[in-house]
């Protein structure tokens, strides 16, 4: 992180007090050097009007669509992108669903990848590129032919059915390993359930959600 800030100050030829810093990713050392990620920040001069964030939603949507379409074209994919303002995907924590953009086309399975991992990486790249353009990190969610929306509905149904079984049997139940965004959906769906609570266990690709009966409840 210190290296990223130092590099930004050098490029802007400014002191730390003259620059606003938005942290995109703090980076990670990984394990024995494996899985390491560099820190990523957005730096801009405080008094530079040209670097201020885009404030109009329409402008942000246009920029995001341009970035996604440019990436698709460079990848040689015959696909387009559509903004879905009312879509429910729930990629972000809390109750925010994010700005959902659906990529439409044929034979896009490779863009989704195993358990949606390739799509998650593509989405991360889109967020970084858009942040560089608009000056702020936006809660962008990228979907492919409605994959995330279908998965959201399936996980919502699974979470509620599992919670009902845990409530009746009064024993914990482990779901299959899931990527982070899918685990968030389960946590969010059951967040206010009076009979059960949820926790994530495991490491890496084996990390999964366990639905547990709340303490102090009678059978």
N, C-alpha and C positions, 0 to 999 in steps of 0.2 A: 504494500500500500504506500509506504514512504517513497519507494522508487517511482511509482506511478505519479504521485503528486509532484515529486521533484522534476520528473520529466515534463509534466504539464506546465509547471512554472517556468521552466527553461524555454519551452516553445512559445509561451505567451509573453516571455520577457517581463515578468511581473513578480511581485512579492506575494506571500501567502495571504496577506491582508487584502490584496487587491483582487483576489480570485474567489469565485464561488465553486465549491466542489460537491458534486453529486456522486455518491458511491453506487456503482452498478453491481459490482461483485468484489468482495474482499479478498478473493483468491483462496487457494488452499495448497499446503505443502504436500498433500497426498500421503501415501504410505510407502516408505522407501523410494520416494520419487515417483511412484505410480499414481495416476489420477490427479496429478498436480494441476492447478489452474492459476493463471496469472490474475492479478487484481485488475479491475476495469473501472475507470471513473470518467465522468464528464466534467470538464473544467472550463469556465468562462469568466471573462472579466466582468466585475460587478457593474461597471458603468457602460458596458458595450451594448447598445440597443440591438445591434444585429445578432447578438448571441442570446437574446432573451427567448424563453420558451414560447412555442406556439400556443396561443390561448384559445383559439376558436376550434371547436370540435371538428368542424368541416375540414379545416386545414389539416388537422392531425390525421383524419381518416384518409384524405387524399395522399398524404405522404406515406402512410403505412401501405396503402394499396400499391403505390408506385414501387416501394421497396420490395414487397412480396413478388410483384409481377416481374421486376428486374431479375430477381433471384431465379424465378421459375424459367425465364427466358435463357439465362446463362446456363442453367442445368439441362436445357434442351427439352423441357417438358411442355407439352401442348395443353396448357391449363390456364384458367382465369381465376380471379379472386373477387369475392363478394363480401361486403360488410353486412353483418347481421346484428343490428342494434338490440334486438329483443331475445337473442339466443341465450340459453342457460347451459353453461359449461362448468362454471365455478372452478377456474384454474387458480385464482388468488385465494389467500387466506381470508377469513372473515366472511362477510356476505357479498363481497364484490365479485361479480362474475367476469369482469374484464371486458375489453373491446374485442369481440369475436369476428374473425375473418375466415371465411370458408373458401378453400381452394377447390375448384370444380374442374373435373376432367376425367379421362379414361386411364386405366392402368396406373394408378397412383399409389399402389400398395407399398412400393419401395420407399415412398416419401413418409409413410407411416412407420414402418419398421416394426421390430418385435416389441410388443407391449407399448407401442407408440413412442419408442425411444428416439428414433430418427426424427419424428415430428417434433418432439421436445427440443432436440438440438437445433432444428431448423427455426423453431419459434424463438429460442434464445438468440440466435444470430439476427433474426428480424428485430428483436427488442433492442439489441446493441446498435444496429445500423440506424434505426428510427431515432434512438436517443441522441445519436450524433447529429441527426438532422434537425430535430426539434428542440434539443437542449434539456430534455427531461425524460425520465424513465417511465414509460406508460405500461399499464397492465394489459398488454396485447396477448390475445389467445388465438393461435392459428389452428384451424381445423382442416380436414381433408374429406370432402364429400360427406360431411355430417358425422364423421367417425367419433369425435369427442362428444357430440350431442347424444348420439345413440348410446355411447358408453356411459355417459352421465345418467341417463334414464335407467340403464341396466343396473348400474351400481346403486342407485337410489332404491330400486326395488329390492336388490340383494341385501342392502343394509337394513331395511325395515323388516324383511322376513327373518333375517338373522337375529335382530333385536327381539322379535317376538318369540323365537325359539329359546333365546337366552333368558327371557323373562319367565317363560313357562318352566324350563328345566333348572334354572338357577345355577348354571355352570357356564364358564367362559367358552367362547367359540372363536377359532382362528380362521380368518379368510385366507385365500391364496395370496402369494407374494404379488405386490403391485408397485408400479412406479409412484413417485411422490404425489403427482397431481391426482391420481386415482385414490390414494389413501386420504388425501384432503377431502375428497367428496364424501367418503364414508364418515370421516370425523365430523364434517359439517352437517350431514343429514341427521346424525344421531346426537348432535351437541346438546340439544334441549330435551332429549328423551329422559323421563323421570325414572325409568327402570334400569337403564344400562348406561355404561360409559365406554369409551374406546381408548386404546393405547397402541402405539406402533412398537413392534419388537423385531429383532433381527438386524442383519447388516447387509448393505449393498442391495443386490438384486433379490435377495431373500427376505428383505424387510416386508412385513405384513401387518395388517390391523387385527387386533384381538378385541372382540366385543365382550365386555365383562359386566356381570350384575352389579348394580350399585349396592354399597354396603348399607345395612340397616333396614332393608326392605324385607317384609314377610313374604312367605311363599304364597 
